């Protein structure tokens, strides 16, 4: 399984790169996704080496929902 990561190479309105704050605050220790809702953290999904296939499928689903909206 693969995901096109080209959309993650530059910061955008809905994509930010960690400047070290996430690690210092204990939010994320490595790679992952922080999902926001109404300007608050809704869910934190770390990317771990174990169960990589399941995590990539979840990330793909999240990204599909972001770009196409739910139920589209």
Secondary structure as UniProt FT lines:
FT   HELIX           6..8
FT   TURN            13..14
FT   HELIX           21..25
FT   STRAND          32..37
FT   TURN            38..39
FT   STRAND          40..46
FT   TURN            50..51
FT   HELIX           52..68
FT   TURN            70..71
//
